[in-house]
Amino acid sequence: MTDSDFDAFVTEFPNKGYSIVDFLQGRVHFALLDQMRLMNSSGMSNEDIKKTVLANITEIVENFDPKK
């Protein structure tokens, strides 16, 4: 990935003026939007994007171990 690709698909979330919870939620929100925009530009349908994103999130949640 080139710098211009990175700039085109990665949105930075501002880190000032937010609580840590809001900051982290904002980063997740922006990251998901960035990922979906990239998936869309690569030709994936909205339904395929939804299935992929939900499968990834489900896997993360199911494998979450707060002790790690």
C-alpha positions, 0 to 999 in steps of 0.5 A: 500500500502506498502513502496515497492509498493510506491517505485515501482510506485511513481517517484519523480520529481527533484525540483532543476533547474526548473521553477515553471511551468516546475516543476509542469508540470514534476510532473503531467507528472511523476504522469500520467506515474506512474498511467498508469504503475500501471494500466497496471500492474493490467491488464488494457489494453492500451485502458482502461487506455487511457479512464480512464486517459482522463475521469479523466483529463476531469473531473478535467478540467471541474470542475476547478474553479480558484476562489476556 
